[in-house]
Amino acid sequence: MLAGTVAGASAVGLATLHPALHQASFADEADGTQAGFEPGILAPVVPKPLSLSLILCFFHGLPSCLRVDNHADKLSFLEPRTMAMRMATNPTVLERIGSARNAFANLEHWLYAPTSDTHKLHTIEVEQERRGGEVLRLMLQAHIDSRGDGCVGQAIAVRPQGSSGEIVYRHKRLRSRRLVTVLGAVSITRMEYSSPGQNSLYPLDAVLGLPARSYSYAIQRRLVKAAVKGPFDEAIEEIAEAIGVSLSKRTAEQIVADASVDFENFYQERSLRFAPDSGPLLIASVDGKGVPMVKSASGERKVRLARGEKRNKKRMSTVGAVFTQKPNIRTPEAVVESLFAESLKPHPTKHYHRPEQKRVWASLLLSKDAFIAQVQAEMRRRDPQHQKSWIVVTDGERALQRKV
């Protein structure tokens, strides 16, 4: 029996049948609507494990009801089902594989044809990249088709947590969705299980680990890495130039926002284990940083600003850092020598102790008091027994120093 989350209730789910499935819940259509399953736990339903006859039925017809008992059985379920998907030899898969091979043969023929000798190397490079990308896209499409449609039986029964009843998804039909990848757009046809008044379930989406959005995780990862380094417009332009995918600014902002939802929980749940030789100093730094805010384009741009007026209005954010470090001990002579930049003595190579397990974060929304409380909580979490020497560094702002 497969279960998931129905109307916010946690239940047993296919999303637990493979380690990769813990990374994403079942995805719905390309509009980004979440489907019903989320990673859950396997609940005992039947007192006996999977039998050989049940495993063999994956190759000789699907059972009307599938029941999984424990952690060992979920792998026993997934492996034969995955093998059945990979053994698919339907005409669609063979056609996709043939298309990929033909595209590669055409690329090879074009690359070594006598007419290619008349082109400049940069022209060959651009055209080979285009044709080679299409070969890779067709190969990815063939692989997706070989994974089957995700049909796991005639129906899926879901038992929400805290409920004695079951919701049976017995209506089946094939649905297709479009996924934009770094290799190009691909089509995924999978089995939909539906029940009146409930979100539809797509087992293949969980097996493939598909995102809820129509952009693959690889594209989202590249976008987030580009967005944290600069403005959204530059990040969008970088993605478009690198892989030819055009994203709207609103979509880019939503993807980056989704990527940050686990930020606080990640640091709260992360267990820190100090190395035996970690530094005796626990250091925190709190500072203020002005962030220029973009004004609305509706206002007229002034040619000359008034006295004290600035182009961009800034909001003050608070930046914090917490880390451990070994002290860098200097002699009085070394301190005096560092004050004179034009020393005739050659400076020997110095090896300073670097910060350890450094965490840096900032906030525009939290007040200074709330942010400083976070810094204090992080220091207490790292050194609850106060065995290290605590050091807090701030800038010259008197108000900030008093709060710290």
C-alpha positions in Angstrom: 0.0 0.0 0.0 1.4 3.4 -0.9 0.6 6.5 1.0 1.4 10.1 1.1 0.1 13.5 2.4 -3.5 14.2 1.7 -4.9 17.6 2.7 -1.8 18.2 4.8 -1.9 14.9 6.6 1.2 12.7 6.7 0.8 9.1 5.6 2.8 6.2 4.1 4.3 7.1 0.8 6.0 5.9 -2.3 8.4 8.8 -1.8 10.2 6.7 0.8 10.9 3.8 -1.6 14.3 5.1 -2.8 16.9 7.4 -1.1 16.7 9.8 -4.0 13.0 10.3 -3.4 13.6 12.0 -0.1 14.8 15.0 -2.0 11.4 16.0 -3.5 7.8 15.2 -3.2 5.5 14.1 -6.0 5.2 16.9 -8.5 2.0 17.9 -10.1 1.5 19.6 -13.5 3.9 22.1 -14.9 2.0 24.9 -13.2 3.8 24.1 -10.0 0.8 22.8 -8.1 2.0 20.3 -5.4 0.7 16.8 -5.6 -0.4 14.7 -2.7 2.7 12.8 -1.7 5.5 13.9 0.5 8.3 11.8 2.1 6.8 9.9 5.0 7.3 6.6 6.8 6.2 3.1 6.0 3.4 1.9 8.3 2.7 -1.8 8.9 -0.3 -2.8 6.8 0.2 -6.5 6.2 2.0 -8.9 8.7 3.9 -10.6 6.0 6.7 -9.3 3.7 6.7 -9.2 -0.1 6.6 -12.7 -1.6 8.3 -14.0 -4.7 5.0 -14.2 -6.5 4.4 -10.5 -5.9 7.8 -9.6 -7.2 7.3 -11.6 -10.3 4.0 -10.0 -11.0 5.8 -6.8 -12.0 6.9 -8.6 -15.2 3.6 -10.5 -15.8 1.0 -7.9 -14.9 0.5 -5.5 -12.1 -1.3 -6.3 -8.8 -4.6 -4.7 -8.0 -3.3 -3.7 -4.6 0.4 -3.3 -3.5 1.3 -3.4 0.2 4.7 -2.6 1.6 5.6 -3.4 5.2 9.0 -2.1 6.2 12.2 -0.4 5.1 13.6 -3.6 3.6 10.5 -4.3 1.6 10.4 -0.9 0.0 13.7 -1.6 -1.7 12.4 -5.0 -2.7 9.5 -3.2 -4.3 11.5 -0.5 -6.1 14.3 -2.7 -7.6 12.0 -5.1 -9.6 9.8 -2.3 -10.6 12.7 -0.3 -11.8 14.0 -3.3 -13.7 10.6 -3.7 -15.4 10.7 -0.1 -16.5 14.2 -0.4 -17.9 13.3 -3.6 -19.8 10.6 -1.7 -21.7 11.0 -2.2 -25.4 7.9 -0.5 -26.7 8.1 1.2 -30.1 8.3 4.7 -28.6 11.6 3.9 -26.7 13.1 2.3 -29.8 12.1 5.2 -31.9 13.7 7.7 -29.4 16.9 5.6 -29.3 17.0 5.5 -33.1 16.5 9.3 -33.3 19.5 9.9 -31.0 21.7 7.6 -33.0 20.6 9.2 -36.3 21.4 12.6 -34.8 24.8 11.5 -33.8 25.4 10.0 -37.2 24.4 13.2 -38.9 26.7 15.2 -36.7 29.6 12.8 -37.5 28.8 13.0 -41.2 28.6 16.8 -41.2 31.8 17.2 -39.1 33.9 15.1 -41.5 32.2 16.1 -44.8 34.4 17.9 -47.4 32.0 20.9 -47.2 33.1 21.5 -43.5 36.6 22.3 -44.6 35.3 25.6 -46.0 34.1 26.9 -42.6 36.1 28.7 -40.0 36.8 26.9 -36.7 34.5 29.1 -34.6 31.7 28.3 -37.0 32.4 24.6 -36.6 32.5 25.0 -32.8 29.1 26.7 -32.6 27.4 24.3 -34.9 28.9 21.2 -33.2 27.7 22.5 -29.8 24.2 22.9 -31.2 24.0 19.5 -32.9 25.8 17.8 -30.0 23.3 19.3 -27.5 20.4 17.9 -29.5 22.0 14.4 -29.5 22.3 14.6 -25.7 18.7 15.8 -25.4 17.4 12.9 -27.5 19.4 10.4 -25.4 17.9 11.9 -22.2 14.4 11.6 -23.8 15.0 8.0 -24.7 16.2 7.3 -21.1 13.0 8.9 -19.7 10.8 6.8 -22.0 12.6 3.7 -21.0 11.7 4.3 -17.3 8.0 3.5 -18.1 4.9 5.4 -17.1 5.1 4.7 -13.3 2.0 2.5 -13.2 2.1 0.7 -9.8 -1.3 -1.1 -10.0 -5.0 -0.6 -10.5 -5.3 1.8 -7.5 -3.4 3.5 -4.7 -4.8 3.4 -1.2 -3.8 6.2 1.1 -4.4 6.2 4.9 -3.9 9.7 6.3 -2.3 10.0 9.7 -4.7 9.9 12.5 -7.5 8.5 10.3 -8.8 4.9 10.3 -10.3 5.3 6.8 -8.5 5.1 3.4 -8.6 7.3 0.3 -8.5 5.1 -2.8 -7.1 6.7 -6.0 -8.7 4.4 -8.5 -9.0 6.6 -11.6 -6.1 6.2 -13.9 -5.0 8.0 -17.1 -1.8 9.0 -18.8 -0.7 12.6 -18.5 2.3 14.4 -20.0 4.3 17.2 -18.7 7.1 19.3 -20.1 10.4 19.6 -18.3 13.1 22.1 -19.3 16.6 20.7 -18.6 20.1 22.0 -19.3 20.1 19.8 -22.4 16.7 21.1 -23.7 13.0 20.4 -23.2 11.8 16.9 -22.7 8.4 15.3 -22.4 7.4 12.9 -19.6 4.4 10.7 -19.9 3.3 9.2 -16.6 0.3 7.6 -15.0 -2.0 9.8 -13.0 -4.0 8.4 -10.1 -6.9 10.6 -9.0 -9.7 10.6 -6.5 -12.6 13.1 -6.3 -11.7 16.1 -4.1 -8.0 15.1 -3.8 -4.8 16.2 -5.5 -3.6 13.7 -8.2 -0.7 11.4 -7.5 2.1 10.7 -10.0 4.4 7.8 -8.8 6.8 8.3 -11.7 7.5 11.9 -10.7 8.8 10.6 -7.3 10.8 7.8 -8.9 12.5 10.3 -11.2 12.8 12.9 -8.4 11.1 15.6 -10.6 10.7 19.2 -9.3 7.2 20.7 -9.0 8.3 23.4 -11.4 8.8 23.0 -15.1 12.5 23.7 -14.8 14.9 20.9 -13.7 16.9 21.0 -10.5 20.1 21.5 -12.5 18.7 24.7 -14.0 17.4 25.9 -10.7 20.8 25.3 -9.1 22.7 27.3 -11.7 20.2 30.1 -11.4 20.5 30.3 -7.6 24.3 30.3 -7.7 24.2 33.1 -10.3 21.6 35.1 -8.4 23.5 35.2 -5.1 26.4 36.8 -6.9 24.5 39.7 -8.4 21.2 41.2 -9.7 18.5 38.9 -11.0 18.8 40.4 -14.5 22.4 39.4 -14.7 21.6 35.9 -13.4 18.9 35.5 -16.0 21.2 36.7 -18.8 23.9 34.3 -17.6 21.6 31.3 -17.7 20.2 32.3 -21.2 23.7 32.7 -22.6 25.1 29.5 -21.0 22.3 27.0 -21.9 19.8 29.0 -24.0 17.0 28.9 -21.4 14.9 32.1 -21.0 13.5 32.7 -17.5 11.2 35.5 -16.5 12.3 37.6 -13.6 9.3 36.7 -11.5 10.1 33.0 -12.0 13.7 33.5 -11.1 12.7 35.3 -7.9 10.4 32.5 -6.9 13.0 29.8 -7.5 15.6 31.6 -5.4 13.0 32.2 -2.6 12.1 28.5 -2.7 15.8 27.5 -2.4 16.1 29.5 0.8 13.1 28.1 2.7 15.3 25.5 4.6 18.0 28.0 5.5 17.1 28.5 9.2 16.1 24.8 9.8 19.4 23.7 8.2 21.5 25.5 10.8 19.2 24.7 13.7 19.2 21.0 13.0 22.9 20.7 12.0 25.0 19.1 14.7 28.4 20.6 15.2 31.2 18.4 16.3 34.3 20.3 17.2 37.6 18.6 16.3 39.9 17.7 19.2 42.3 20.4 18.2 39.8 23.1 17.5 40.7 26.6 18.6 40.0 27.8 22.1 38.4 31.0 20.9 34.8 31.3 20.0 34.4 34.5 18.0 31.3 36.4 16.9 31.2 39.4 14.6 28.1 41.8 14.3 28.1 44.6 11.8 25.7 46.8 9.9 25.6 47.0 6.1 23.6 49.4 4.0 21.7 47.8 1.1 20.7 50.1 -1.8 17.0 49.8 -2.5 15.7 50.2 -6.1 13.2 52.9 -6.5 10.1 52.5 -8.6 10.4 53.5 -12.2 7.2 55.6 -12.1 9.0 58.5 -10.4 10.7 61.0 -12.6 14.5 61.0 -12.4 15.9 64.2 -11.1 18.7 65.8 -13.0 20.1 67.5 -9.9 19.7 66.2 -6.4 19.0 68.5 -3.4 21.6 68.9 -0.6 21.9 65.7 1.3 19.7 63.7 -1.1 20.9 60.5 -2.6 20.1 58.5 -5.7 19.4 55.2 -3.9 17.8 54.9 -0.5 19.5 52.4 1.7 18.1 50.0 4.3 20.4 48.9 7.0 20.9 45.1 7.3 22.7 43.3 10.1 25.5 40.9 9.3 26.8 38.3 11.7 29.5 35.6 11.8 30.4 32.9 14.3 33.5 30.7 14.2 36.2 29.2 16.3 39.9 29.9 15.8 43.3 29.3 17.3 45.0 32.5 18.5 47.7 34.0 16.2 50.4 35.0 18.7 52.7 37.8 17.8 55.8 39.2 19.5 56.1 42.9 20.3 58.8 43.2 17.7 56.4 41.7 15.1 53.7 44.2 16.0 56.1 47.2 15.8 57.5 45.9 12.5 54.0 45.7 11.0 53.5 49.4 11.6 56.2 50.3 9.1 55.2 49.3 5.6 58.5 50.2 4.0 60.7 47.8 6.0 64.0 46.8 4.4 63.8 43.3 5.9 62.2 40.7 3.7 59.0 39.4 5.2 59.1 35.7 5.9 56.2 33.5 4.9 53.7 33.4 7.8 51.1 30.7 8.4 48.1 32.1 10.2 45.4 30.0 11.8 42.2 30.2 9.8 38.7 30.4 11.1 37.0 27.0 11.7 33.4 26.1 11.0 32.5 29.7 10.1 28.9 30.6 9.6 28.0 34.0 8.0 24.5 35.3 7.6 22.5 38.5 7.3 19.0 39.8 7.6 17.1 42.8 6.4 13.9 41.9 8.2 15.0 41.2 11.8 15.7 44.0 14.3 19.1 44.4 15.7 18.0 42.9 19.0 16.5 39.9 17.4 19.5 39.3 15.2 22.0 39.7 18.1 19.9 37.1 19.9 20.4 34.7 17.0 24.2 35.3 17.2 24.1 34.6 20.9 22.0 31.4 20.4 24.5 30.2 17.8 27.4 30.7 20.3 25.5 28.9 23.0 24.7 26.0 20.7 28.4 25.7 19.8 29.7 26.0 23.3 26.9 25.3 25.8 29.3 24.7 28.7 31.2 27.9 28.0 34.5 26.1 27.8 36.0 28.4 25.2 36.9 32.1 25.4 34.1 34.2 23.9 35.0 37.2 21.8 32.5 39.6 20.1 33.7 42.1 17.5 31.6 45.0 16.3 32.2 48.2 14.3 32.3 51.7 15.7 28.5 52.2 15.9 27.8 53.0 19.5 24.2 51.8 19.4 25.3 48.5 18.0 28.0 48.1 20.6 25.6 48.8 23.5 23.1 46.2 22.2 25.9 43.6 21.8 
